[in-house]
Amino acid sequence: MSTMTPIDEQVQLRRAVRVVALANLAYFFVEFGVAKHIGSVSLFADSVDFLEDASVNFLIFAAIGWAARTRARVGMLLAGILLAPAIAFLWAAWQKFHAPEPPEPSLLSATGFGALVVNVGCAVVLAKFRHHSGSLTRAAFLSARNDAAANIAIIAAGLLTLLWASVWPDLIVGFGIAIMNADAAKSVWKAARKEHSAAEP
């Protein structure tokens, strides 16, 4: 039986989200650099997603211990932040249609694999806290979980591009990343609205 107090849980959660935030921020620079180098739409969208994840976790780090209504309001803000990669992807996809060069497949898959390692690690760190503080940690856990699935798709896109020199595998995966983040934003928004209503006097 655990003897951990709510204060102990908050301390552990703050440590966890700080580690996750720093890991996401570090890999954003890696993935964004590779995306620019090889002209990958999916890596570009995923790199913005890493930056978004870092922002989400830094916000959670600051909001732990706040009142339920305040956490719910921050959760609604995070739902909007989750849409950032989808917007970034649309811009990158538009640029790609004007310069339809397929990305370098081995770097695409290798960078996707590195992102998968980071995201699986973050999901494992956050898994035991996913029901703590409602929509805030739900936002972080959903992001890490969805990103791991997206990274597998990026690896597959690299392998397909190796066999078929086309921009479409990269673009299709980019669309998938945008759709997953829109769905995560909807889930977090609904959870935050529910918390806000429950906290009303």
Backbone as a printed PyTorch tensor [residue, N CA C, xyz], in Angstrom:
tensor([[[  0.8400,  -1.1950,   0.0000],
         [  0.0000,   0.0000,   0.0000],
         [  0.8800,   1.2520,   0.0000]],

        [[  0.5870,   2.2270,  -0.9070],
         [  1.4150,   3.4140,  -1.0280],
         [  1.1310,   4.3930,   0.1060]],

        [[  2.1950,   4.9740,   0.6480],
         [  2.0680,   5.9870,   1.7000],
         [  2.3610,   7.3780,   1.1410]],

        [[  2.3760,   7.4980,  -0.1750],
         [  2.7000,   8.7590,  -0.8130],
         [  1.5920,   9.7840,  -0.5880]],

        [[  1.9470,  10.9650,  -0.1490],
         [  0.9820,  12.0350,   0.0890],
         [  0.7240,  12.7960,  -1.2100]],

        [[ -0.3830,  13.5810,  -1.2690],
         [ -0.6260,  14.4060,  -2.4580],
         [  0.5430,  15.3360,  -2.7840]],

        [[  1.2090,  15.8460,  -1.7430],
         [  2.3700,  16.7230,  -1.9800],
         [  3.5000,  15.9450,  -2.6470]],

        [[  3.7270,  14.7090,  -2.1680],
         [  4.7600,  13.8610,  -2.7900],
         [  4.4390,  13.5910,  -4.2510]],

        [[  3.1590,  13.3340,  -4.5440],
         [  2.7340,  13.0690,  -5.9190],
         [  2.9720,  14.2890,  -6.7970]],

        [[  2.6760,  15.4800,  -6.2610],
         [  2.8990,  16.7010,  -7.0310],
         [  4.3740,  16.9160,  -7.3190]],

        [[  5.2250,  16.6170,  -6.3410],
         [  6.6700,  16.7600,  -6.5410],
         [  7.1470,  15.8150,  -7.6420]],

        [[  6.6730,  14.5700,  -7.5940],
         [  7.0660,  13.5850,  -8.6070],
         [  6.5570,  13.9910,  -9.9890]],

        [[  5.3180,  14.4930, -10.0430],
         [  4.7490,  14.9220, -11.3240],
         [  5.5240,  16.1050, -11.8940]],

        [[  5.8830,  17.0500, -11.0540],
         [  6.6670,  18.2010, -11.5240],
         [  8.0120,  17.7490, -12.1010]],

        [[  8.6520,  16.7990, -11.4270],
         [  9.9210,  16.2800, -11.9460],
         [  9.7150,  15.5980, -13.2990]],

        [[  8.6450,  14.8120, -13.3910],
         [  8.3780,  14.0680, -14.6270],
         [  8.1310,  15.0090, -15.8010]],

        [[  7.2600,  16.0170, -15.6050],
         [  6.9430,  16.9070, -16.7250],
         [  8.1340,  17.8000, -17.0820]],

        [[  8.9980,  18.0940, -16.1130],
         [ 10.1980,  18.8810, -16.4190],
         [ 11.1320,  18.0750, -17.3230]],

        [[ 11.3320,  16.7950, -16.9910],
         [ 12.1750,  15.9270, -17.8210],
         [ 11.5930,  15.8060, -19.2240]],

        [[ 10.2780,  15.5850, -19.3020],
         [  9.6140,  15.4280, -20.6000],
         [  9.7040,  16.7160, -21.4180]],

        [[  9.5080,  17.8570, -20.7710],
         [  9.5860,  19.1390, -21.4740],
         [ 10.9730,  19.3610, -22.0660]],

        [[ 12.0170,  19.0900, -21.2910],
         [ 13.3840,  19.2970, -21.7700],
         [ 13.7440,  18.3280, -22.8930]],

        [[ 13.2700,  17.0730, -22.7850],
         [ 13.5340,  16.0860, -23.8380],
         [ 12.8780,  16.5030, -25.1500]],

        [[ 11.6350,  16.9810, -25.0570],
         [ 10.9230,  17.4270, -26.2600],
         [ 11.5750,  18.6560, -26.8800]],

        [[ 12.0130,  19.5820, -26.0490],
         [ 12.6500,  20.7890, -26.5720],
         [ 13.9640,  20.4420, -27.2800]],

        [[ 14.7280,  19.5360, -26.6910],
         [ 16.0010,  19.1430, -27.3020],
         [ 15.7840,  18.4730, -28.6630]],

        [[ 14.7930,  17.5530, -28.7290],
         [ 14.6120,  16.8360, -30.0010],
         [ 13.9310,  17.7090, -31.0540]],

        [[ 13.2350,  18.7600, -30.6320],
         [ 12.6850,  19.7130, -31.6080],
         [ 13.7970,  20.2560, -32.4940]],

        [[ 14.9240,  20.6650, -31.8760],
         [ 16.0230,  21.2370, -32.6520],
         [ 16.6330,  20.2040, -33.6000]],

        [[ 16.7280,  18.9580, -33.1300],
         [ 17.2660,  17.8890, -33.9710],
         [ 16.3640,  17.6670, -35.1880]],

        [[ 15.0780,  17.4660, -34.9150],
         [ 14.1500,  17.1100, -35.9950],
         [ 13.9140,  18.2730, -36.9550]],

        [[ 13.8290,  19.4850, -36.4230],
         [ 13.6190,  20.6520, -37.2730],
         [ 14.8060,  20.8440, -38.2180]],

        [[ 16.0200,  20.6300, -37.6930],
         [ 17.2110,  20.7570, -38.5250],
         [ 17.2410,  19.7370, -39.6540]],

        [[ 16.8840,  18.4880, -39.3310],
         [ 16.8600,  17.4440, -40.3650],
         [ 15.7480,  17.7190, -41.3700]],

        [[ 14.5880,  18.1640, -40.8870],
         [ 13.4620,  18.4620, -41.7730],
         [ 13.8410,  19.5180, -42.8050]],

        [[ 14.5350,  20.5560, -42.3720],
         [ 14.9670,  21.5990, -43.3030],
         [ 16.0200,  21.0580, -44.2740]],

        [[ 16.8940,  20.2040, -43.7650],
         [ 17.9860,  19.6770, -44.5980],
         [ 17.4820,  18.7790, -45.7240]],

        [[ 16.5000,  17.9280, -45.4240],
         [ 16.0270,  16.9700, -46.4290],
         [ 14.6820,  17.3690, -47.0440]],

        [[ 14.0760,  18.4520, -46.5630],
         [ 12.8000,  18.9060, -47.1310],
         [ 11.6430,  17.9910, -46.8200]],

        [[ 11.5390,  17.5540, -45.5530],
         [ 10.4640,  16.6330, -45.1630],
         [  9.3130,  17.3660, -44.4880]],

        [[  8.1080,  17.2060, -45.0540],
         [  6.9070,  17.8100, -44.4840],
         [  6.5290,  17.1290, -43.1730]],

        [[  6.5960,  15.7950, -43.1480],
         [  6.1790,  15.0760, -41.9420],
         [  7.1270,  15.3660, -40.7760]],

        [[  8.4340,  15.4490, -41.0430],
         [  9.3790,  15.7820, -39.9790],
         [  9.1850,  17.2160, -39.5080]],

        [[  8.8740,  18.1040, -40.4370],
         [  8.6200,  19.4840, -40.0440],
         [  7.4250,  19.5660, -39.1070]],

        [[  6.3180,  18.9100, -39.4980],
         [  5.1230,  18.9140, -38.6530],
         [  5.4100,  18.2690, -37.3020]],

        [[  6.1920,  17.1890, -37.3200],
         [  6.4940,  16.4890, -36.0690],
         [  7.4400,  17.3060, -35.1880]],

        [[  8.3420,  18.0720, -35.8100],
         [  9.2430,  18.9060, -35.0140],
         [  8.4710,  20.0150, -34.3060]],

        [[  7.4990,  20.6030, -35.0030],
         [  6.6470,  21.6060, -34.3610],
         [  5.8560,  20.9600, -33.2350]],

        [[  5.4990,  19.6910, -33.4320],
         [  4.7850,  18.9480, -32.3970],
         [  5.6670,  18.7640, -31.1530]],

        [[  6.9710,  18.5320, -31.3600],
         [  7.8830,  18.4500, -30.2130],
         [  7.9380,  19.7770, -29.4640]],

        [[  7.9470,  20.8830, -30.2010],
         [  7.9540,  22.1980, -29.5630],
         [  6.6600,  22.4250, -28.7910]],

        [[  5.5490,  22.0030, -29.3770],
         [  4.2480,  22.1010, -28.7000],
         [  4.2260,  21.2630, -27.4330]],

        [[  4.7890,  20.0430, -27.5050],
         [  4.8300,  19.1710, -26.3220],
         [  5.6690,  19.7860, -25.2100]],

        [[  6.7850,  20.4170, -25.5950],
         [  7.6190,  21.0900, -24.5950],
         [  6.8290,  22.2070, -23.9210]],

        [[  6.0790,  22.9750, -24.7220],
         [  5.2640,  24.0700, -24.1660],
         [  4.1940,  23.5420, -23.2290]],

        [[  3.5160,  22.4600, -23.6400],
         [  2.4770,  21.8550, -22.8110],
         [  3.0410,  21.4320, -21.4610]],

        [[  4.1800,  20.7640, -21.4810],
         [  4.7410,  20.2560, -20.2210],
         [  5.2980,  21.3690, -19.3410]],

        [[  5.8490,  22.4180, -19.9450],
         [  6.2860,  23.5560, -19.1380],
         [  5.0840,  24.2490, -18.4840]],

        [[  3.9510,  24.3240, -19.2180],
         [  2.7360,  24.9050, -18.6420],
         [  2.2010,  24.0400, -17.5050]],

        [[  2.2460,  22.7320, -17.6830],
         [  1.8060,  21.8200, -16.6170],
         [  2.6930,  21.9910, -15.3960]],

        [[  3.9950,  22.1030, -15.6240],
         [  4.9450,  22.2960, -14.5210],
         [  4.5640,  23.5290, -13.6960]],

        [[  4.1540,  24.5900, -14.3940],
         [  3.7840,  25.8220, -13.6930],
         [  2.4240,  25.7190, -13.0180]],

        [[  1.5080,  24.9260, -13.6040],
         [  0.1110,  24.9190, -13.1380],
         [ -0.1750,  23.9090, -12.0310]],

        [[  0.7410,  22.9730, -11.7680],
         [  0.5100,  21.9730, -10.7200],
         [  0.3100,  22.6740,  -9.3790]],

        [[ -0.7490,  22.2940,  -8.6810],
         [ -1.0460,  22.8970,  -7.3910],
         [ -2.0250,  24.0490,  -7.4740]],

        [[ -2.3580,  24.4930,  -8.7020],
         [ -3.3460,  25.5490,  -8.8470],
         [ -4.7450,  25.0070,  -8.5480]],

        [[ -5.7100,  25.9110,  -8.3850],
         [ -7.0960,  25.5210,  -8.1480],
         [ -7.6500,  24.7980,  -9.3650]],

        [[ -8.6810,  23.9590,  -9.1320],
         [ -9.2500,  23.1320, -10.2080],
         [ -9.7440,  23.9710, -11.3820]],

        [[-10.4050,  25.0980, -11.1070],
         [-10.9240,  25.9300, -12.1930],
         [ -9.7920,  26.5300, -13.0170]],

        [[ -8.7170,  26.9290, -12.3330],
         [ -7.5710,  27.4960, -13.0560],
         [ -6.9150,  26.4360, -13.9240]],

        [[ -6.7650,  25.2130, -13.3790],
         [ -6.1980,  24.1140, -14.1760],
         [ -7.0650,  23.8350, -15.3940]],

        [[ -8.3800,  23.8920, -15.2140],
         [ -9.2900,  23.6340, -16.3310],
         [ -9.1260,  24.6890, -17.4230]],

        [[ -8.9560,  25.9350, -17.0110],
         [ -8.7600,  27.0080, -18.0000],
         [ -7.4500,  26.8240, -18.7620]],

        [[ -6.4000,  26.4240, -18.0260],
         [ -5.1270,  26.1420, -18.6970],
         [ -5.2950,  24.9670, -19.6530]],

        [[ -6.0980,  23.9600, -19.2420],
         [ -6.3710,  22.8180, -20.1130],
         [ -7.0160,  23.2380, -21.4160]],

        [[ -7.9350,  24.1970, -21.3550],
         [ -8.5730,  24.6950, -22.5810],
         [ -7.5690,  25.4250, -23.4600]],

        [[ -6.6410,  26.1490, -22.8240],
         [ -5.5700,  26.8010, -23.5830],
         [ -4.6910,  25.7590, -24.2700]],

        [[ -4.3800,  24.6710, -23.5640],
         [ -3.5410,  23.6190, -24.1380],
         [ -4.2280,  22.9480, -25.3260]],

        [[ -5.5580,  22.8630, -25.2860],
         [ -6.2890,  22.2850, -26.4190],
         [ -6.0150,  23.0880, -27.6800]],

        [[ -5.9320,  24.4020, -27.5350],
         [ -5.5890,  25.2380, -28.6780],
         [ -4.1600,  25.0340, -29.1310]],

        [[ -3.2380,  24.8730, -28.1610],
         [ -1.8220,  24.6560, -28.4940],
         [ -1.6510,  23.3600, -29.2820]],

        [[ -2.4720,  22.3510, -28.9570],
         [ -2.3760,  21.0600, -29.6520],
         [ -2.6750,  21.1830, -31.1480]],

        [[ -3.3480,  22.2640, -31.5540],
         [ -3.6580,  22.4550, -32.9690],
         [ -2.4940,  23.0730, -33.7490]],

        [[ -1.4700,  23.5570, -33.0480],
         [ -0.3550,  24.2380, -33.7120],
         [  0.3300,  23.3860, -34.7880]],

        [[  0.6230,  22.0880, -34.5170],
         [  1.2740,  21.2950, -35.5650],
         [  0.4300,  21.1470, -36.8240]],

        [[ -0.8980,  21.0830, -36.6680],
         [ -1.7690,  20.9520, -37.8390],
         [ -1.6670,  22.2000, -38.7090]],

        [[ -1.6460,  23.3650, -38.0830],
         [ -1.5320,  24.6170, -38.8260],
         [ -0.1670,  24.7050, -39.5040]],

        [[  0.8810,  24.3200, -38.7800],
         [  2.2290,  24.3430, -39.3490],
         [  2.3310,  23.3940, -40.5390]],

        [[  1.6790,  22.2360, -40.4320],
         [  1.7270,  21.2660, -41.5240],
         [  1.1000,  21.8230, -42.7970]],

        [[ -0.0400,  22.5040, -42.6600],
         [ -0.7190,  23.0430, -43.8430],
         [  0.1950,  24.0080, -44.5970]],

        [[  0.9350,  24.8170, -43.8430],
         [  1.8770,  25.7440, -44.4820],
         [  2.9960,  24.9710, -45.1800]],

        [[  3.5580,  23.9800, -44.4830],
         [  4.6580,  23.1970, -45.0530],
         [  4.1980,  22.3980, -46.2710]],

        [[  2.9820,  21.8490, -46.2070],
         [  2.4540,  21.0720, -47.3320],
         [  2.2670,  21.9560, -48.5620]],

        [[  1.7900,  23.1780, -48.3510],
         [  1.6150,  24.1200, -49.4620],
         [  2.9550,  24.4030, -50.1380]],

        [[  3.9980,  24.5820, -49.3240],
         [  5.3320,  24.8090, -49.8700],
         [  5.8210,  23.5880, -50.6510]],

        [[  5.4970,  22.3940, -50.1370],
         [  5.9690,  21.1590, -50.7710],
         [  5.3430,  20.9510, -52.1400]],

        [[  4.0900,  21.3570, -52.2960],
         [  3.4210,  21.2110, -53.5890],
         [  4.1060,  22.0650, -54.6560]],

        [[  4.7730,  23.1330, -54.2280],
         [  5.4670,  23.9980, -55.1770],
         [  6.8890,  23.5070, -55.4720]],

        [[  7.3910,  22.5910, -54.6450],
         [  8.7250,  22.0140, -54.8570],
         [  8.6640,  20.5370, -54.5010]],

        [[  8.0540,  19.7080, -55.3760],
         [  7.7800,  18.2990, -55.0510],
         [  8.9880,  17.3710, -55.1380]],

        [[  9.9750,  17.6100, -54.2720],
         [ 11.1470,  16.7380, -54.1920],
         [ 10.9770,  15.7940, -53.0010]],

        [[ 11.1090,  14.4680, -53.1980],
         [ 10.9870,  13.5480, -52.0550],
         [ 12.1490,  13.7190, -51.0840]],

        [[ 11.9090,  13.5560, -49.7850],
         [ 12.9920,  13.6730, -48.7970],
         [ 13.9470,  12.4870, -48.8720]],

        [[ 15.1340,  12.6570, -48.3210],
         [ 16.1260,  11.5770, -48.2950],
         [ 15.6170,  10.4790, -47.3520]],

        [[ 15.3320,   9.2670, -47.8700],
         [ 14.6120,   8.2620, -47.0930],
         [ 15.3220,   7.7420, -45.8500]],

        [[ 16.6480,   7.5320, -45.9210],
         [ 17.3310,   6.9660, -44.7500],
         [ 17.3470,   7.9490, -43.5790]],

        [[ 17.5620,   9.2290, -43.8670],
         [ 17.5350,  10.2340, -42.8020],
         [ 16.1220,  10.4210, -42.2660]],

        [[ 15.1410,  10.3020, -43.1440],
         [ 13.7400,  10.4050, -42.7180],
         [ 13.4130,   9.3110, -41.7090]],

        [[ 13.7330,   8.0630, -42.0360],
         [ 13.4400,   6.9510, -41.1370],
         [ 14.2730,   7.0050, -39.8670]],

        [[ 15.5640,   7.3390, -39.9920],
         [ 16.4410,   7.3910, -38.8170],
         [ 15.9790,   8.4610, -37.8320]],

        [[ 15.5700,   9.6220, -38.3580],
         [ 15.1060,  10.6960, -37.4860],
         [ 13.7650,  10.3250, -36.8580]],

        [[ 12.9170,   9.6420, -37.6220],
         [ 11.6520,   9.1670, -37.0730],
         [ 11.8730,   8.1550, -35.9620]],

        [[ 12.8920,   7.3110, -36.1200],
         [ 13.1970,   6.3320, -35.0710],
         [ 13.6870,   7.0300, -33.8050]],

        [[ 14.5440,   8.0320, -33.9700],
         [ 14.9990,   8.7910, -32.8120],
         [ 13.8440,   9.4530, -32.0870]],

        [[ 12.9040,   9.9970, -32.8570],
         [ 11.7210,  10.6220, -32.2660],
         [ 10.8720,   9.5910, -31.5290]],

        [[ 10.7890,   8.3850, -32.0850],
         [ 10.0240,   7.3100, -31.4380],
         [ 10.6150,   6.9710, -30.0790]],

        [[ 11.9360,   6.8680, -30.0100],
         [ 12.6020,   6.5710, -28.7340],
         [ 12.2820,   7.6470, -27.6950]],

        [[ 12.3610,   8.9080, -28.1030],
         [ 12.0730,  10.0120, -27.1830],
         [ 10.6210,   9.9610, -26.7180]],

        [[  9.6980,   9.7640, -27.6550],
         [  8.2760,   9.8010, -27.3020],
         [  7.8320,   8.5990, -26.4740]],

        [[  8.3610,   7.4240, -26.7700],
         [  8.0250,   6.2590, -25.9470],
         [  8.5380,   6.4810, -24.5250]],

        [[  9.7490,   7.0040, -24.4140],
         [ 10.2860,   7.3010, -23.0920],
         [  9.4150,   8.2970, -22.3410]],

        [[  8.9600,   9.3450, -23.0370],
         [  8.0940,  10.3480, -22.4050],
         [  6.7500,   9.7520, -22.0030]],

        [[  6.1750,   8.8970, -22.8630],
         [  4.8890,   8.2650, -22.5460],
         [  5.0120,   7.3770, -21.3130]],

        [[  6.1260,   6.6520, -21.2040],
         [  6.3570,   5.7910, -20.0380],
         [  6.4640,   6.6350, -18.7700]],

        [[  7.1970,   7.7380, -18.8540],
         [  7.3620,   8.6240, -17.6970],
         [  6.0190,   9.1870, -17.2480]],

        [[  5.1540,   9.5460, -18.2250],
         [  3.8810,  10.2030, -17.9060],
         [  2.7280,   9.2410, -17.6360]],

        [[  2.8960,   7.9570, -17.9730],
         [  1.7820,   7.0100, -17.9120],
         [  1.1240,   6.9520, -16.5410]],

        [[  1.8970,   6.9250, -15.4840],
         [  1.3010,   6.7660, -14.1600],
         [  0.6580,   8.0540, -13.6390]],

        [[  0.8950,   9.1620, -14.3710],
         [  0.3110,  10.4350, -13.9510],
         [ -0.8370,  10.8780, -14.8650]],

        [[ -1.2380,  10.0290, -15.8480],
         [ -2.1660,  10.4990, -16.8590],
         [ -3.5450,  10.8590, -16.3140]],

        [[ -3.9010,  10.3800, -15.1160],
         [ -5.1880,  10.7410, -14.5160],
         [ -5.0230,  11.7750, -13.4120]],

        [[ -3.8050,  12.2570, -13.2320],
         [ -3.5240,  13.2460, -12.1910],
         [ -3.7170,  14.6350, -12.7720]],

        [[ -4.3790,  15.5330, -12.0370],
         [ -4.6100,  16.9230, -12.4530],
         [ -5.4110,  17.0360, -13.7410]],

        [[ -6.2280,  16.0280, -14.0220],
         [ -7.2100,  16.1180, -15.1030],
         [ -6.6440,  16.3800, -16.4750]],

        [[ -7.1770,  17.4410, -17.1200],
         [ -6.8760,  17.6930, -18.5230],
         [ -5.4240,  18.0650, -18.7570]],

        [[ -4.7360,  18.5750, -17.7470],
         [ -3.3510,  18.9930, -17.9460],
         [ -2.4480,  17.8070, -18.2810]],

        [[ -2.4060,  16.8170, -17.3900],
         [ -1.5520,  15.6680, -17.6660],
         [ -2.1480,  14.7820, -18.7570]],

        [[ -3.4510,  14.8400, -18.9400],
         [ -4.0660,  14.1160, -20.0650],
         [ -3.5280,  14.6760, -21.3790]],

        [[ -3.3800,  16.0030, -21.4520],
         [ -2.8300,  16.6330, -22.6560],
         [ -1.4300,  16.1240, -22.9410]],

        [[ -0.5990,  16.0720, -21.9010],
         [  0.7920,  15.6320, -22.0850],
         [  0.8610,  14.1690, -22.4800]],

        [[  0.0630,  13.3120, -21.8130],
         [  0.1040,  11.8900, -22.1120],
         [ -0.4170,  11.6100, -23.5240]],

        [[ -1.5160,  12.2620, -23.9120],
         [ -2.0630,  12.0630, -25.2550],
         [ -1.0550,  12.4900, -26.3210]],

        [[ -0.3610,  13.5910, -26.0720],
         [  0.6360,  14.0590, -27.0350],
         [  1.7420,  13.0310, -27.2170]],

        [[  2.2790,  12.5350, -26.0940],
         [  3.3730,  11.5600, -26.1790],
         [  2.9120,  10.2740, -26.8580]],

        [[  1.7020,   9.8100, -26.5170],
         [  1.1750,   8.5730, -27.1050],
         [  0.9550,   8.7390, -28.6060]],

        [[  0.3060,   9.8240, -29.0060],
         [  0.0360,  10.0580, -30.4190],
         [  1.3200,  10.2350, -31.2180]],

        [[  2.2830,  10.9110, -30.6030],
         [  3.5440,  11.1450, -31.3030],
         [  4.2910,   9.8510, -31.5750]],

        [[  4.2210,   8.8940, -30.6520],
         [  4.8800,   7.6030, -30.8720],
         [  4.2820,   6.9070, -32.0880]],

        [[  2.9510,   6.9610, -32.2170],
         [  2.2900,   6.3670, -33.3870],
         [  2.7120,   7.0940, -34.6630]],

        [[  2.8030,   8.4230, -34.5890],
         [  3.2100,   9.2050, -35.7500],
         [  4.6450,   8.8770, -36.1660]],

        [[  5.5090,   8.6420, -35.2020],
         [  6.9130,   8.3320, -35.5060],
         [  7.0490,   7.0080, -36.2390]],

        [[  6.2330,   6.0250, -35.8730],
         [  6.2420,   4.7470, -36.5930],
         [  5.8490,   4.9780, -38.0510]],

        [[  4.8600,   5.8560, -38.2510],
         [  4.4300,   6.1770, -39.6120],
         [  5.5290,   6.9010, -40.3890]],

        [[  6.3020,   7.7650, -39.7190],
         [  7.4100,   8.4640, -40.3840],
         [  8.4800,   7.4650, -40.8270]],

        [[  8.7770,   6.4950, -39.9560],
         [  9.7490,   5.4530, -40.3250],
         [  9.2660,   4.6960, -41.5610]],

        [[  7.9800,   4.3520, -41.5570],
         [  7.3990,   3.6440, -42.7090],
         [  7.4500,   4.5070, -43.9670]],

        [[  7.2130,   5.8080, -43.8170],
         [  7.2710,   6.7130, -44.9710],
         [  8.6750,   6.7370, -45.5680]],

        [[  9.6930,   6.7060, -44.7090],
         [ 11.0610,   6.6630, -45.2040],
         [ 11.3420,   5.3980, -45.9880]],

        [[ 10.8450,   4.2650, -45.4840],
         [ 11.0480,   2.9960, -46.1850],
         [ 10.3180,   2.9870, -47.5210]],

        [[  9.0940,   3.5350, -47.5430],
         [  8.3390,   3.6070, -48.7950],
         [  9.0200,   4.5270, -49.8030]],

        [[  9.5630,   5.6320, -49.3180],
         [ 10.2500,   6.5700, -50.2060],
         [ 11.5100,   5.9490, -50.7950]],

        [[ 12.1250,   5.0550, -50.0320],
         [ 13.3050,   4.3370, -50.5320],
         [ 12.9330,   3.4640, -51.7310]],

        [[ 11.7190,   2.8760, -51.6680],
         [ 11.2570,   2.0070, -52.7500],
         [ 10.5780,   2.7790, -53.8790]],

        [[  9.9570,   3.9020, -53.5110],
         [  9.1650,   4.6740, -54.4740],
         [  9.4830,   6.1460, -54.2500]],

        [[ 10.3140,   6.7250, -55.1120],
         [ 10.7820,   8.1020, -54.9440],
         [  9.6470,   9.0860, -55.2170]],

        [[  8.8710,   9.3550, -54.1830],
         [  7.7050,  10.2250, -54.3090],
         [  7.5510,  11.0580, -53.0430]],

        [[  6.9070,  12.2200, -53.1740],
         [  6.6390,  13.0610, -52.0070],
         [  5.4340,  12.5690, -51.2240]],

        [[  4.6220,  11.6610, -51.8070],
         [  3.3370,  11.3170, -51.1990],
         [  3.4180,  10.5850, -49.8650]],

        [[  4.3280,   9.6280, -49.6680],
         [  4.3960,   9.0210, -48.3240],
         [  4.6380,  10.0510, -47.2300]],

        [[  5.5430,  10.9920, -47.4880],
         [  5.8500,  12.0490, -46.5240],
         [  4.6310,  12.9460, -46.2860]],

        [[  3.9400,  13.3200, -47.3590],
         [  2.7620,  14.1810, -47.2360],
         [  1.6200,  13.4800, -46.5100]],

        [[  1.3940,  12.2050, -46.8320],
         [  0.2870,  11.4700, -46.2110],
         [  0.5100,  11.3410, -44.7030]],

        [[  1.7560,  11.0350, -44.3120],
         [  2.0560,  10.9430, -42.8770],
         [  1.8680,  12.3090, -42.2110]],

        [[  2.2640,  13.3620, -42.8970],
         [  2.0580,  14.7030, -42.3550],
         [  0.5900,  14.9860, -42.1100]],

        [[ -0.2700,  14.5930, -43.0570],
         [ -1.7170,  14.7490, -42.8670],
         [ -2.1930,  13.9600, -41.6430]],

        [[ -1.6590,  12.7460, -41.4840],
         [ -2.0370,  11.9230, -40.3370],
         [ -1.6580,  12.5690, -39.0110]],

        [[ -0.4670,  13.1830, -38.9630],
         [ -0.0340,  13.8680, -37.7460],
         [ -0.9730,  15.0190, -37.4230]],

        [[ -1.3680,  15.7670, -38.4520],
         [ -2.2760,  16.8920, -38.2470],
         [ -3.6260,  16.4220, -37.7160]],

        [[ -4.1390,  15.3190, -38.2650],
         [ -5.4450,  14.8000, -37.8360],
         [ -5.3830,  14.2970, -36.3940]],

        [[ -4.3060,  13.5830, -36.0320],
         [ -4.1800,  13.0740, -34.6660],
         [ -4.1180,  14.1960, -33.6400]],

        [[ -3.4220,  15.2690, -33.9830],
         [ -3.3300,  16.3750, -33.0460],
         [ -4.6510,  17.1180, -32.9130]],

        [[ -5.4160,  17.1940, -33.9990],
         [ -6.7400,  17.8030, -33.9070],
         [ -7.6520,  16.9700, -33.0100]],

        [[ -7.5600,  15.6370, -33.1100],
         [ -8.3700,  14.7520, -32.2710],
         [ -7.9620,  14.8700, -30.8040]],

        [[ -6.6500,  14.9560, -30.5410],
         [ -6.1730,  15.1190, -29.1670],
         [ -6.6480,  16.4450, -28.5900]],

        [[ -6.6400,  17.4940, -29.4110],
         [ -7.1060,  18.8010, -28.9600],
         [ -8.5730,  18.7400, -28.5530]],

        [[ -9.3690,  18.0170, -29.3270],
         [-10.7970,  17.8720, -29.0050],
         [-10.9870,  17.1480, -27.6780]],

        [[-10.2180,  16.0730, -27.4530],
         [-10.3350,  15.3050, -26.2090],
         [ -9.9600,  16.1460, -24.9880]],

        [[ -8.8710,  16.9060, -25.1170],
         [ -8.4270,  17.7360, -24.0040],
         [ -9.4240,  18.8620, -23.7340]],

        [[ -9.9600,  19.4570, -24.7900],
         [-10.9570,  20.5250, -24.6320],
         [-12.1770,  20.0060, -23.8780]],

        [[-12.6620,  18.8280, -24.2640],
         [-13.8370,  18.2590, -23.5930],
         [-13.5550,  17.9630, -22.1260]],

        [[-12.3660,  17.4140, -21.8330],
         [-12.0060,  17.1170, -20.4450],
         [-11.8880,  18.4000, -19.6280]],

        [[-11.3060,  19.4500, -20.2210],
         [-11.1460,  20.7220, -19.5170],
         [-12.4890,  21.3840, -19.2530]],

        [[-13.3910,  21.3160, -20.2320],
         [-14.7290,  21.9000, -20.0460],
         [-15.4830,  21.1770, -18.9260]],

        [[-15.3180,  19.8700, -18.8860],
         [-15.9800,  19.0820, -17.8310],
         [-15.4460,  19.4660, -16.4530]],

        [[-14.1130,  19.6210, -16.3540],
         [-13.5100,  20.0210, -15.0700],
         [-13.9680,  21.4220, -14.6670]],

        [[-14.0400,  22.3180, -15.6300],
         [-14.4390,  23.6950, -15.3370],
         [-15.8750,  23.7320, -14.8240]],

        [[-16.7430,  22.9610, -15.4710],
         [-18.1510,  22.9110, -15.0270],
         [-18.2640,  22.3140, -13.6370]],

        [[-17.4840,  21.2500, -13.3480],
         [-17.5450,  20.6060, -12.0440],
         [-17.0150,  21.5050, -10.9400]],

        [[-16.0970,  22.4280, -11.2960],
         [-15.4890,  23.2990, -10.2960],
         [-16.3190,  24.5500, -10.0320]],

        [[-17.3430,  24.7810, -10.8490],
         [-18.1710,  25.9730, -10.6640],
         [-18.9660,  25.8630,  -9.3670]],

        [[-19.0940,  26.9780,  -8.6270],
         [-19.8280,  26.9330,  -7.3480],
         [-21.3270,  26.7270,  -7.5580]]])
